[in-house]
Each structure stands twice: as C-alpha cells, then as structure tokens.
Amino acid sequence: MDIIERFNKEHPDKEILLLVIAGSHFFNLQSPTSDQDYRGIFITKSGKDPCSEISFNTNNKTKNSKDDIDCTFYSLKKFLTLLGNGDFNMIELLYAPEDKILVNSDTYKELRYIRSAIVSNDISSFLGFIKGEYKKFGMDKNHYGIISNFVAFLKAHRVSYFYTLKDIWTEILEYADEPENFIKISQTRNDNKVLPAIVIAKRMFQYTAKIDYVLDQLNSMLEKYGHRRVEMAENKVEVKGLYHTMRLLIEAKEFITTGELTFPFPDSDYNKLRSIKDNKIEDIDGLFSEIDQKIQVLMELEKKTISNKKNVQILIDKLIDTYYSRLRIQNLVKGSIWKTLSISLSEQSLF
C-alpha cells in the first residue's frame, strides 16, 4: 500500500503499530465523493518518542474529494496521552472494527485487551466539545442567511453616503414585519434619549447609524463565516456539522452507559445518520429538538457518573513508561548481542 510504503520510506526510524481506515468509511457512512482518511499509531525504534504526530496528504490537488487521501499517525506516547484525556478519536481507535484494521501489532492487541481499564468515563470535556460544535452549527444556523439577505436589502435602498437607517426606517419596519427575515426592532439609549434600533444576528444598530457603516460591520461578520456556515445558508442546514454532532452523541451515550463502543452502528442509528449525511432530513426542527434532548440526557448521565479519570491517568503514565522502557531495553540487549557477535567474529578472523 502506498501509505505504508511512504511512511516507511520517509520515517525509517519508526514502526507502524496500527493503521485503520478512518473518516466516514470507518462507520460505513461514506458517499461516492467521500475522501479517504486513515489514522495510525507509531513508535520510534530508538525508544525516544516525543508526544507528536505525522500527517500527510497524497493528493493535494483534489482536497476533500474521493481521490483525496489524508493520513495522520500519532506517536504511541501522544495516543496514550490523548486517550487519558478522554479524546474520542483515540477511543474509537481502540474499538476499531476488524475489517477496518490494515496494520496490527502485539502492542495494539495488548492495549485493546485492557481497553476497559485505560479509557476514562469522564466525558465532561467531550460534552463541552459537542455543545460548542452544536452552538456553531445549530443554534445560529440561520445567521449567515439573515445577514446576507439584509445586506442585499440595504444595498438596494442606499442612495447616498449620507443616508442613515432612519432615512429608510419605514422600509426597515416593513422588512422586519416579515417573520422569515428575523430582524428585531428594539430601542437603545443615547445621551438620555431613547432611540429606535434594529437587532440582527445578535448585533444592535441605532437608527441614526449610517447605512455604509452598518454595511461595513455586517460584511465583516460575513467574512468570519467559513464554508460550512455558507452551506448552512444555502441548504438551510449545515449537514456535516449536524452529522458529526449526532454521531458523537450516539457514541457518547453508548459509551457512558455501557463502557463500550459498537461498530457498525445499530440500524436505527445508522439510518438516522445516513439521512442527515445525505441531506434528506424531513423534519429539521425535530432534529434540533432531538439533539437538544440528547445533550440534556448526557449532561444528566455525566452528573451521576463517578469519574475514573484519575486512576486511568495513573495507569496510562505507567503504560508509557513500560512500553518505552521495554523498547530501550530491547535495543540495549540487541546492541550487546551484536557487539558480542562482532567481537567473536573479529577474534575468529585472527586465526
């Protein structure tokens, strides 16, 4: 395989301990255009391993296409460190389906055998990550569209540089009357005077503000939105973000209640994720409500869970010391054997 050959050629001082098919293919949820992702674990043969990772892309010209191949290898030390911190990407590696494993090793088999003891049930940081992702891709899912539509409205009504919102206030009130425009009419205080204002995407502008100023501010907000937010505006929902949020919630619920991860997903979960990924969501509001409920359930489960993180961290630290000490000893023994053999051969050559 090109990936293995490339890794061995570019890093002859390292050994691959694990290589798995990752990304959507890991979950059997790939589409015809899905890129190919791989994750792996390596160890430096000298036993001197920093907490590092190695990444490369084999087809930079077709980023995020079916021909794009992304590979990330974690040093054994980094893998175990992240695992001790409850990183779900690392936890998934320990539960990788057999048919997704391309390179295996005795070290990985050992870790897989004791995985229940080295995986933390503390999902607090992971839950925070889920809520953060959901907030970005869910709660403000319409902001890009709201702003871009209002920018177009202002440009159509701007006549000169001197125009303020006050000059087109009647038109703005009519615009705000349309529920789908999500513009709120409010008030603000300036020099003890109460002035009308608008609120758009959590930003307030007094009606005395120049239209050009408002346009500059709104355009600056639009520039901060990445391609996912633009996709939200165009498709009414950011599919990839919602797919990842729902998938992680399903995994976290199983893990915190059973201590295991099951791949492939049960049919009900698989079909739900498939519909989200394929953008075939019939009830988007219902989906957001379901995600809200799942987050609340996880929060309640988290409160009731007695964390084993401290014990896991102690064991992880011992494992790191053990594996690297073992490797250094093997290198010393190997070096001694070769030294002894070399001396023996040298002595024989004298006769």
N, C-alpha and C positions, 0 to 999 in steps of 0.2 A: 504494500500500500504506500502511496506517495507520502502520506502524513508521517508514517513510521520511518520511512527511508529518509525523509527530510530532517526529522528530529534527530535521528542517529547520526546523520552526516554533520549537522550543524552543532550538535552537542554530544560529541563522542565521550565526554566525561560523565555523562548522565545515563540513567537507566529508566525506561518507562515501567512503572508499576501497575498502571491502569490506563486504559483508553476506552471511552464509551461514546456511542452515538448520542448526541445531546440535542437540545432545542426541541422543536415540535416533533421531530422523528422519535425522540425518546418516549413520547406519550402516544405515538401513533396518530398524531393530530396534524401531520404535515399536509400541505396542499401542493398542487403541481408546481407552484412557483416558490415554495419554501427553500430557503438557503440551507446549507448543510453545516451543522455545528458539531464540534467534538470537544470533549473535556477529558483531561487525563491527570495523572499524578506521576511525578518522577522523583528520583533520589540521585544526588551527586555521589559518584562511586567513591570519592575520597572520604566521604563522611562529613565534609564541611559544607553544609547546606544552609544558605540564608533563607529567610522567610520570603520567598519570591515566586514569580510566575513567568511563564514564557508564552507569548501569543504570536500567532502569525496567520495571515490570510493568503490563500493560494490563488485568489482570482480577484484582485482589487478593482478590475475594470467593470465587474458586474456585481457591485455591492448589493446585498440583500436580495439576490436573485437565486434561482435554483442552481446556478453554476458557481455561486459564491461559497467558499469553504472557510469557515472560521475555526481555529483551534486554540484552546487555552489549556496549558499544563501548569499544575500547581506543584511546588516542591512539597514533599511529604510533610515538612515542618509547617508550611503555610496551610496545607489541607487540614492537618490536625488542629492547628490554632484556630482556624475559621470554624471548624467543627465544634470546638469547645465553646465558641461564642454563639452557637446556635444558627450558623449560616445554613439556610435551607438548600442552597445549591450543593453544598457539601453533603448534607444529609441525603439528598437524592442520589448522590453517587454511591452511598453505602447500600442503597436499596435498588440499584440498577437491575433491570430485568436481564436475565442471562443472554437473551438474543441481542442485547444492545452492547454487550461487552466484547471489545475487539482485541484487547490485550489484558491478560490477567497475570497475577503473581502470587507467590506464597504470602507476601506481606499484606496484599489486599484481602486475600482469603482470611487471614488472621483477624484483620480489622472488621471484616464483615461478620465473622463468627461472634465477636464480642460487641457488636454494634449497639445492642440494647444498653450496654454499660457505659458507652462513650458518647452517647447522644443526649444532649440536655433537653429536658422537657420545658425549659423556660422559654416561652415564645414572646416575651414582652417586647424585645427589640424587633422581632419579626412582625408582630402585630402592629407595631408603630410604623414599620415599612409599608405594610398593606394599607393602613389608613392614610399614609402620606400619598401613596400611589393613587388610591381611590379619590382622595381630595383633588389631586391634579387632573385626573381623567374622568372623574364622575361629577362631583358637586358643582364644578364650574364648567361643565361640558359645553354650555352654550355661549360662554363669554366671547370667544373669538367671533362667532357669527353676529352676536349682538353689537360688538364694537364695529366690525367691518360694515355692517348694514347702516349704522348711524353715521359713520364716516361718509358713506356714499350719500346719505341724506343731507349732511351739512355741506358737502361739496356742491350739491345741486342747488342749494339755497344761498350760498355765499355769493354776494355781488361785488363787494369791495373789501379791502384790507381793514377798513374801519368798522365793518359790521360786527355786532355782538349777538349773543344768543337772544338778548332782549328784542333785537330788531326782527327776529323771526319767531318770537315766543308763541304766537297764535298757532303757527305751523308745528312747533315743537309739541304744544299741548295736544294737537290732533294726532301727531305721531305717537305720543305716549298713550293715547286712548286705545291704540291697537294692542291687545294683550300680548301678541307674539313678538312685539318689539322690545319688551322688558325694560322700558325706560320709566323710572320713578320720578315723580315731581315732589320736591321737598323744599325745605327752607334753610337758610343759613343766616348768621348774624354778622354784621359788619358795621363798626362804629355805632353800636347800639341800634342799628336798623335791621329789621328782618327783611331779607331778600329772598325771592324765589330762587330755586336751584334745581338742577337735574342730577340724578344718580344713575350712572351707567357702569355696569361691571364693578361695583363697589367704589367707584370714583365719583366725587361730587364736584360740580361746576356751578358757580353763581351765574345768574342770567346776565350779569354785566361783563362776563368774560368774552374776550374777542373770539370769534369763530376760528380764526387762524391759530390762536393759542390752543383751543380745545382740539383742533385737528392735529397739531403737533404732539400733544400729550397722548391722544388716542393712537396715533400712528406709532409712537414709541412703545406703547403697550402691545400693539400687534407684532412689532419686531421681536418681542421677547417670547412669542409663542413658537414652539418648534413644529416640525411637520406633523406630529401627532395631533396637536391642537387644531391645525388647519384641517386635518382629516375629520376631526370631530364636527367642525362647522359644515363641511361638505356632505358628510354622511349622517349627520345628526347624532352620531355616537362614535367614540373612538374605540374601534373594535379591539385592537391589540392590547390596549391598556385594560379594558374590561375583561378580556380573555385571561390575561395574566392574573388579574385580581381574583377572579372567580376560581381559577386553578389553584392558586396559593391558599385560598380559603378552604377549598375542599381538602387539600393536603394537610393543612394545619389542624383542621377539625379531626381528621382520622388520627393524626399523629398524637395530639394531646389527649385523645380519649383511649387509644389502643397502644400507643408507643410504637406503631408500625406505619409503613407506607406501602400501599398496594398498587402495583403497576402490572398491566394496564388498568385504567380506571373502570369501575363498575359501569354497566351500560347506561344507567340513568345519568351519572355524572359525565360520562363520555359524550352522550348525545347533547347534553346541555352545553358543554364546552365546544363541541363541533358546531352547534348553531350560532354561538357567539363568534367563533373564529371565522365562519363563513358569512357573517353579517346577515343572518336570517333570523333576527330577533323579532318576534311578533309583538311582544309587549315590553317596550324598553323601560317604561316607568315601573312595571312589575319586576324587571330585572334589578333595577336600582334598589327597590324596596327589599328584594331578596338579599342583595349584597349587604344592605344596612343591617338586616336581621342576623345574617351570618357573622358579621363583625361583632354585634352585641353578644351573640352566643359565645364567641371566642373570648370576649372580654370577661364574661361571667365564669367560663371554664378556667381562664388564667388565674382569676382571683382564688379559686378553690384548689388550685394545683400547688402541691408542696414542691418547690424547686429543688432539683438535684444538681444544679449548675456547679456548685462549689465542689462537690465530690467528683463530678465529671472533669472539671478543670484539673484537679489533683491527678486524676488518672491519665489525662491527656499529657500533662507535663512529664509524668513517669514514662509514658509510651515514647515520647520524643527522645528522652534521654536513653531509653533502652535501645531503640532502633538505631540511633546514630552511634551509640557506644558499641553495639554489636558489629556495625559495619566497620568502625575503626579497628576493632579487634581482629576482624577477618582480614583487613588489609595488613595489619601488623604480622599476623600469622602467615599470610600469603607471602609477605616480604621476607620473613625469616626463612620460610621453606625455600624460596628462590635463592636467597643468599647462601643457605647451606648447600643447596644443589650446585650453585655456581662454584663455591669453594671446592666441593668434592670433585667436580669435573675438571677444575683447574689443577688440582693435585694429581689427578689421573693423567693429565696431559704431560706431567713432568717425567713420567716413566715410559 
